[in-house]
Amino acid sequence: MQQGGSERELAARWEAEAVAAAEAQAAMKEARVGVEAGAAGEPEPAAGEEQPKAPERPHAAEEGDARTGPPALPLSKPKPAPARGLGPHGKPRGKGREPRPVTVDSSKARTSLEALKISIRQLKWKEFPFGRRLPCDIYWHGVSFHDNDIFCGQVNKFPGMTEMVRKITLSRAVRIMQNLFPEEYNFYPRSWILPDEFQLFVAQVQMVKNGDPSWKPTFIVKPDGGCQGDGIYLIKDPSDIRLAGTLRSRPAVVQEYICKPLLIDKLKFDIRLYVLLKSLEPLEIYIAKDGLSRFCTEPYQEPNSQNLHRVFMHLTNYSLNVHSSNFVHSDNTSTGSKRTFSSILCRLSSKGVDIKKVWSDIISLVIKTVIALTPELKVFYQSDIPTGRPGPTCFQILGFDILLMKNLKPMLLEVNANPSMRIEHEHELSPGVFENVPSLVDEEVKVAVIRDTLRLMDPLKKKRENQSQQLEKSPAEKENPLDHELAGAPDTNPEAHLPSICLKQVFPKYAKQFNYLRLVDRMANLFIRFLGIKGTMKLGPTGFRTFIRNCKLSSSNLSMAAVDILYIDITRRWNSMTLDQRDSGMCLQAFVEAFFFLAQRKFKMLPLHEQVASLIDLCEYHLSLLDEKRLVLGGRSLHSIPHQ
């Protein structure tokens, strides 16, 4: 801690000294007689201000040139004029200053720091490893959005993302979509939330067993806040769940275990794919063209009472298997216990597998999962960055863990808000003594993902493109192409030395195929509209009543008293299930449940998704009429004001 503090103090002192030196240099320049107006470091003359004409003399030195004494006096013998298109030092005469580099604050990058540093060097951007007093273009955080207060620029975290991809929250979000579109969301194993749904879990398992006595399932228990395989275990019966004291303090999700995974070299493996959520509104999703495949280190057998405890056989987590004596570190992307996903696809392709179909199914899984997550992310976003207040724009790299079944159907295991971006691994030199060794497999995949994410988020890209277009349109340059070449015009493509971008856009590219799934997203827009107070995430009783009135949902069959009872019952139950009791009121998921109830009452004899879609259409229609009415009344009130 002390070393880091001294480094920051040193960096701050250097910056202060640099500012003082710049001010002193500016003062010296003002004192010089005959220095040209508009020289580097001086303000532009005010419009219309008459400037005294200085006698012609050699050009001032370029900005950044070292000067150890007063400016040299002009020589009695004039220098020959520079060649056409060249500056006073024989250098190409540029038009304006060089474009400034993009600035990146990496002071909170943590484990992704090395991959980030390599990416910044490849892009020729400027890194601030200890932060900066002035704003940066991009802030790269290692954990969450709340690492620091940022009022401008771009930050690589969305508010609420860490909470949204926790195992319980993700399971609830996907379950809502499974209720609406069961066939579309069958890529996520059936799940129960513990301890709240333990009795439901027991009853449903017993019901299935009664109907099919041959069914011998296996379940996997995952702690809600666990990571890197911590606390995960397998069971054959609900009675095997470790209930004693742990579930209350550490809730969990129990899921059906996928017993028939695709095997390679007789080993189970999963896929870590990197997904960039570039924007929430409008929704933009990119998928990396390559990922990592993490292998178990013991040959796979279907689970039974004798092998349930063998984690190296059943759990693919790298952080677990790396401690196995069978773990193989390899610099070859197609061998070892961690390989590139592209090497797996090549191997499958050689066996006649339709790789395009595999990729298509994975893309569909990713888009549908993000669609399930975005409604509540919008609520978090408006709470942390309310409309009209200063704040950054957000983007985030997510880690999707996917398992291919034996029939090549992809199944979603979990989503990571902070996927590891380390590009080295620990090597034990002697007992208890470790050193970090570069991992070429990790570096090949992760550096490309970070670098190309930065390229997509580049805030100065449009400005450079506009400058290059202006240079192309300049008539003088068209008449004198040689002069243009000598003038040293900036490179119109600063990324020419880089490989093609490894991130592929999948949304809105395929929006037409998936927009019909975004019903909960539209419900979230209604929910946010009636929140009332900026920064809150829960709907109060007055807001819920206003929603019912404005959308014309009350009737003889649904009185406002019944609406109040509905609000109290659903809100009380959801608040008892959530650990966060900071705000009182109806959360988004409780609102969705109430909305489902209202849709089923109003539009009977239809499938649930059609009932919900019909009610959303009705609400949006009445609200649009209300907005038009307010617009007209607002216009009339303006016209009624007497002119002075």
Solvent accessible surface area in square Angstrom, and as a share of the most:
residue,aa,sasa,rsa
1,M,208,0.93
2,Q,163,0.72
3,Q,132,0.59
4,G,24,0.23
5,G,20,0.19
6,S,58,0.37
7,E,65,0.29
8,R,128,0.47
9,E,119,0.53
10,L,60,0.30
11,A,25,0.19
12,A,56,0.43
13,R,130,0.47
14,W,147,0.52
15,E,51,0.23
16,A,51,0.39
17,E,98,0.44
18,A,60,0.46
19,V,69,0.40
20,A,58,0.45
21,A,60,0.47
22,A,58,0.45
23,E,112,0.50
24,A,57,0.44
25,Q,77,0.34
26,A,34,0.26
27,A,59,0.46
28,M,101,0.45
29,K,24,0.10
30,E,129,0.58
31,A,81,0.62
32,R,35,0.13
33,V,137,0.79
34,G,21,0.20
35,V,45,0.26
36,E,72,0.32
37,A,71,0.55
38,G,40,0.39
39,A,21,0.16
40,A,23,0.18
41,G,55,0.53
42,E,44,0.20
43,P,113,0.71
44,E,137,0.61
45,P,61,0.39
46,A,63,0.48
47,A,110,0.85
48,G,88,0.85
49,E,102,0.46
50,E,159,0.71
51,Q,73,0.33
52,P,122,0.77
53,K,201,0.85
54,A,57,0.44
55,P,108,0.68
56,E,175,0.79
57,R,93,0.34
58,P,77,0.49
59,H,95,0.42
60,A,39,0.30
61,A,36,0.28
62,E,77,0.35
63,E,111,0.50
64,G,70,0.68
65,D,59,0.31
66,A,100,0.77
67,R,88,0.32
68,T,146,0.85
69,G,34,0.33
70,P,118,0.74
71,P,65,0.41
72,A,89,0.69
73,L,153,0.76
74,P,78,0.49
75,L,131,0.65
76,S,120,0.77
77,K,165,0.70
78,P,113,0.71
79,K,146,0.62
80,P,124,0.78
81,A,94,0.73
82,P,66,0.42
83,A,64,0.49
84,R,173,0.63
85,G,19,0.19
86,L,39,0.19
87,G,5,0.05
88,P,59,0.37
89,H,102,0.46
90,G,46,0.45
91,K,106,0.45
92,P,79,0.50
93,R,113,0.41
94,G,43,0.41
95,K,124,0.53
96,G,70,0.68
97,R,177,0.64
98,E,139,0.62
99,P,55,0.34
100,R,126,0.46
101,P,60,0.38
102,V,1,0.00
103,T,9,0.05
104,V,0,0.00
105,D,14,0.07
106,S,3,0.02
107,S,53,0.34
108,K,67,0.28
109,A,1,0.01
110,R,156,0.57
111,T,86,0.50
112,S,9,0.06
113,L,55,0.27
114,E,85,0.38
115,A,0,0.00
116,L,0,0.00
117,K,48,0.20
118,I,32,0.16
119,S,0,0.00
120,I,4,0.02
121,R,161,0.59
122,Q,64,0.28
123,L,15,0.08
124,K,148,0.63
125,W,31,0.11
126,K,99,0.42
127,E,43,0.19
128,F,37,0.15
129,P,57,0.36
130,F,87,0.36
131,G,21,0.20
132,R,81,0.30
133,R,165,0.60
134,L,107,0.53
135,P,80,0.50
136,C,5,0.03
137,D,20,0.11
138,I,0,0.00
139,Y,24,0.09
140,W,9,0.03
141,H,6,0.03
142,G,20,0.20
143,V,55,0.32
144,S,27,0.17
145,F,22,0.09
146,H,117,0.52
147,D,37,0.19
148,N,76,0.39
149,D,114,0.59
150,I,17,0.09
151,F,132,0.55
152,C,55,0.33
153,G,29,0.28
154,Q,20,0.09
155,V,0,0.00
156,N,8,0.04
157,K,13,0.05
158,F,6,0.02
159,P,1,0.00
160,G,4,0.04
161,M,2,0.01
162,T,51,0.30
163,E,74,0.33
164,M,1,0.00
165,V,13,0.07
166,R,99,0.36
167,K,20,0.09
168,I,18,0.09
169,T,31,0.18
170,L,2,0.01
171,S,2,0.01
172,R,28,0.10
173,A,7,0.05
174,V,0,0.00
175,R,71,0.26
176,I,25,0.13
177,M,2,0.01
178,Q,45,0.20
179,N,81,0.41
180,L,3,0.02
181,F,15,0.06
182,P,83,0.52
183,E,137,0.61
184,E,53,0.24
185,Y,0,0.00
186,N,74,0.38
187,F,11,0.05
188,Y,11,0.04
189,P,11,0.07
190,R,108,0.39
191,S,15,0.10
192,W,6,0.02
193,I,3,0.02
194,L,0,0.00
195,P,29,0.19
196,D,62,0.32
197,E,27,0.12
198,F,32,0.13
199,Q,134,0.59
200,L,82,0.41
201,F,0,0.00
202,V,54,0.31
203,A,58,0.45
204,Q,52,0.23
205,V,4,0.02
206,Q,96,0.43
207,M,129,0.58
208,V,43,0.25
209,K,52,0.22
210,N,108,0.55
211,G,69,0.66
212,D,61,0.32
213,P,112,0.70
214,S,86,0.55
215,W,56,0.20
216,K,157,0.67
217,P,12,0.08
218,T,3,0.02
219,F,0,0.00
220,I,16,0.08
221,V,3,0.01
222,K,15,0.06
223,P,10,0.06
224,D,14,0.07
225,G,43,0.42
226,G,11,0.10
227,C,85,0.51
228,Q,126,0.56
229,G,7,0.06
230,D,77,0.40
231,G,35,0.34
232,I,26,0.13
233,Y,32,0.12
234,L,16,0.08
235,I,4,0.02
236,K,57,0.24
237,D,50,0.26
238,P,9,0.06
239,S,92,0.59
240,D,72,0.37
241,I,9,0.04
242,R,149,0.54
243,L,80,0.40
244,A,96,0.74
245,G,61,0.59
246,T,71,0.41
247,L,10,0.05
248,R,181,0.66
249,S,94,0.61
250,R,94,0.34
251,P,21,0.13
252,A,3,0.02
253,V,1,0.00
254,V,0,0.00
255,Q,5,0.02
256,E,48,0.21
257,Y,19,0.07
258,I,20,0.10
259,C,34,0.21
260,K,115,0.49
261,P,6,0.04
262,L,24,0.12
263,L,69,0.34
264,I,8,0.04
265,D,72,0.37
266,K,150,0.63
267,L,34,0.17
268,K,11,0.04
269,F,2,0.01
270,D,3,0.01
271,I,0,0.00
272,R,21,0.08
273,L,0,0.00
274,Y,1,0.00
275,V,1,0.00
276,L,1,0.00
277,L,1,0.00
278,K,45,0.19
279,S,23,0.15
280,L,12,0.06
281,E,124,0.56
282,P,94,0.59
283,L,5,0.03
284,E,34,0.15
285,I,0,0.00
286,Y,21,0.08
287,I,3,0.02
288,A,1,0.01
289,K,111,0.47
290,D,32,0.16
291,G,0,0.00
292,L,5,0.02
293,S,0,0.00
294,R,25,0.09
295,F,3,0.01
296,C,1,0.00
297,T,9,0.05
298,E,34,0.15
299,P,80,0.50
300,Y,27,0.10
301,Q,94,0.42
302,E,88,0.39
303,P,12,0.08
304,N,59,0.30
305,S,82,0.53
306,Q,138,0.61
307,N,3,0.02
308,L,32,0.16
309,H,138,0.62
310,R,96,0.35
311,V,56,0.32
312,F,54,0.23
313,M,1,0.00
314,H,3,0.01
315,L,10,0.05
316,T,10,0.06
317,N,36,0.18
318,Y,61,0.23
319,S,31,0.20
320,L,43,0.22
321,N,1,0.00
322,V,40,0.23
323,H,150,0.67
324,S,11,0.07
325,S,117,0.75
326,N,85,0.44
327,F,26,0.11
328,V,80,0.46
329,H,85,0.38
330,S,33,0.21
331,D,98,0.51
332,N,81,0.41
333,T,40,0.23
334,S,54,0.35
335,T,63,0.37
336,G,13,0.13
337,S,9,0.06
338,K,28,0.12
339,R,17,0.06
340,T,2,0.01
341,F,0,0.00
342,S,43,0.28
343,S,18,0.12
344,I,2,0.01
345,L,15,0.07
346,C,92,0.55
347,R,86,0.31
348,L,9,0.04
349,S,57,0.37
350,S,93,0.60
351,K,141,0.60
352,G,70,0.67
353,V,34,0.20
354,D,90,0.46
355,I,35,0.18
356,K,172,0.73
357,K,114,0.48
358,V,3,0.02
359,W,51,0.18
360,S,62,0.40
361,D,40,0.21
362,I,0,0.00
363,I,17,0.09
364,S,25,0.16
365,L,4,0.02
366,V,0,0.00
367,I,0,0.00
368,K,21,0.09
369,T,0,0.00
370,V,2,0.01
371,I,2,0.01
372,A,7,0.06
373,L,2,0.01
374,T,0,0.00
375,P,2,0.01
376,E,30,0.13
377,L,2,0.01
378,K,20,0.08
379,V,2,0.01
380,F,30,0.12
381,Y,56,0.21
382,Q,32,0.14
383,S,23,0.15
384,D,53,0.27
385,I,21,0.11
386,P,7,0.05
387,T,118,0.68
388,G,79,0.76
389,R,140,0.51
390,P,101,0.63
391,G,25,0.24
392,P,4,0.03
393,T,80,0.46
394,C,7,0.04
395,F,0,0.00
396,Q,2,0.01
397,I,14,0.07
398,L,1,0.01
399,G,0,0.00
400,F,0,0.00
401,D,8,0.04
402,I,0,0.00
403,L,3,0.01
404,L,2,0.01
405,M,46,0.20
406,K,146,0.62
407,N,107,0.55
408,L,45,0.22
409,K,65,0.27
410,P,6,0.04
411,M,17,0.07
412,L,0,0.00
413,L,39,0.19
414,E,34,0.15
415,V,5,0.03
416,N,30,0.16
417,A,6,0.05
418,N,59,0.30
419,P,16,0.10
420,S,57,0.37
421,M,9,0.04
422,R,79,0.29
423,I,10,0.05
424,E,38,0.17
425,H,23,0.10
426,E,97,0.43
427,H,85,0.38
428,E,86,0.39
429,L,102,0.51
430,S,50,0.32
431,P,129,0.81
432,G,62,0.60
433,V,76,0.44
434,F,107,0.44
435,E,77,0.34
436,N,93,0.48
437,V,43,0.25
438,P,88,0.55
439,S,12,0.08
440,L,91,0.45
441,V,2,0.01
442,D,7,0.03
443,E,56,0.25
444,E,99,0.45
445,V,5,0.03
446,K,7,0.03
447,V,7,0.04
448,A,17,0.13
449,V,3,0.01
450,I,0,0.00
451,R,19,0.07
452,D,0,0.00
453,T,0,0.00
454,L,0,0.00
455,R,12,0.04
456,L,39,0.19
457,M,17,0.08
458,D,12,0.06
459,P,58,0.36
460,L,23,0.11
461,K,71,0.30
462,K,159,0.67
463,K,121,0.51
464,R,49,0.18
465,E,79,0.35
466,N,78,0.40
467,Q,68,0.30
468,S,15,0.10
469,Q,91,0.41
470,Q,124,0.55
471,L,27,0.13
472,E,108,0.48
473,K,147,0.62
474,S,23,0.15
475,P,95,0.60
476,A,57,0.44
477,E,18,0.08
478,K,140,0.59
479,E,131,0.59
480,N,51,0.26
481,P,90,0.57
482,L,118,0.58
483,D,34,0.18
484,H,57,0.26
485,E,133,0.59
486,L,64,0.32
487,A,16,0.12
488,G,34,0.33
489,A,35,0.27
490,P,43,0.27
491,D,101,0.52
492,T,81,0.47
493,N,77,0.39
494,P,57,0.36
495,E,32,0.14
496,A,71,0.55
497,H,96,0.43
498,L,22,0.11
499,P,76,0.48
500,S,96,0.62
501,I,42,0.21
502,C,25,0.15
503,L,11,0.05
504,K,74,0.31
505,Q,56,0.25
506,V,0,0.00
507,F,5,0.02
508,P,66,0.42
509,K,120,0.51
510,Y,56,0.21
511,A,15,0.11
512,K,196,0.83
513,Q,112,0.50
514,F,16,0.07
515,N,75,0.38
516,Y,109,0.41
517,L,0,0.00
518,R,43,0.16
519,L,10,0.05
520,V,9,0.05
521,D,8,0.04
522,R,70,0.26
523,M,0,0.00
524,A,0,0.00
525,N,74,0.38
526,L,9,0.04
527,F,1,0.00
528,I,48,0.25
529,R,96,0.35
530,F,18,0.08
531,L,16,0.08
532,G,71,0.68
533,I,136,0.69
534,K,114,0.48
535,G,30,0.29
536,T,28,0.17
537,M,40,0.18
538,K,28,0.12
539,L,0,0.00
540,G,27,0.26
541,P,78,0.49
542,T,100,0.58
543,G,15,0.14
544,F,1,0.00
545,R,73,0.27
546,T,39,0.23
547,F,1,0.01
548,I,0,0.00
549,R,115,0.42
550,N,34,0.17
551,C,0,0.00
552,K,128,0.54
553,L,10,0.05
554,S,45,0.29
555,S,62,0.40
556,S,117,0.75
557,N,122,0.63
558,L,13,0.07
559,S,56,0.36
560,M,43,0.19
561,A,66,0.51
562,A,38,0.30
563,V,0,0.00
564,D,45,0.23
565,I,106,0.54
566,L,20,0.10
567,Y,17,0.06
568,I,81,0.41
569,D,78,0.40
570,I,8,0.04
571,T,12,0.07
572,R,165,0.60
573,R,111,0.41
574,W,26,0.09
575,N,29,0.15
576,S,88,0.57
577,M,49,0.22
578,T,36,0.21
579,L,145,0.72
580,D,64,0.33
581,Q,108,0.48
582,R,198,0.72
583,D,66,0.34
584,S,104,0.67
585,G,8,0.07
586,M,0,0.00
587,C,19,0.11
588,L,7,0.03
589,Q,16,0.07
590,A,0,0.00
591,F,2,0.01
592,V,4,0.02
593,E,54,0.24
594,A,0,0.00
595,F,1,0.00
596,F,24,0.10
597,F,79,0.33
598,L,7,0.03
599,A,0,0.00
600,Q,90,0.40
601,R,96,0.35
602,K,95,0.40
603,F,51,0.21
604,K,143,0.61
605,M,189,0.84
606,L,72,0.36
607,P,69,0.43
608,L,40,0.20
609,H,63,0.28
610,E,70,0.31
611,Q,13,0.06
612,V,0,0.00
613,A,28,0.21
614,S,36,0.23
615,L,1,0.00
616,I,0,0.00
617,D,79,0.41
618,L,44,0.22
619,C,0,0.00
620,E,66,0.30
621,Y,124,0.47
622,H,38,0.17
623,L,7,0.03
624,S,49,0.32
625,L,80,0.40
626,L,44,0.22
627,D,61,0.31
628,E,105,0.47
629,K,126,0.53
630,R,133,0.49
631,L,140,0.70
632,V,79,0.45
633,L,92,0.46
634,G,32,0.31
635,G,26,0.25
636,R,159,0.58
637,S,61,0.39
638,L,126,0.63
639,H,161,0.72
640,S,84,0.54
641,I,106,0.54
642,P,101,0.63
643,H,184,0.82
644,Q,212,0.94
